[in-house]
Amino acid sequence: MKTIELRQTPLDPELALGTIAECVSNPAVTGSFDNFEYCAANGRQLLLGHHDIDAVRPGHVIRAESFQSPSLNYVFVSKDPQHQRHAATWQELRYYLEESWVIGTERYPGVKIWFASTARNSRRELERIFVLHEHGTT
């Protein structure tokens, strides 16, 4: 298990590097998804992937256990029902997309996400998730 600290204030999508779609198209964006922060258009912080996490109260430090992956942030991709993977880096995601994999499934496309403020899982299009600066930079 890893521990994450929830932010008390919303994140600013206007300060983002771009959406996930834009960052996938930008080869200068590299490394682990864990090196970045993510938010929705309304500034709510989120994690990439599907997470099973206990109820969250604002301001609490919680433990977040990633789902079938050593990384806390990941993107689920599939090629067919028998071929499913979790990409944990920008390079892995680009490789899978070049090899005709899809984000999510053909029936349920999109990135699985977990909202830190509500501890709820959802799914969003690549264009609706903002990638913020790498941790430790502004």
ABEGO torsion letter per residue (X at the ends): XBBBBBBABBBBAAABAEBAAAAAABAABBEBAAABBBBBAAGBBBBBEBBBBBBBBBGBBBBBBBBGBABABBBBBBABAABBBBBABAAAAAAAAAAGBBBEBAABBEBBBBBAAAGBBBBBBAAABBBBBBBGBX
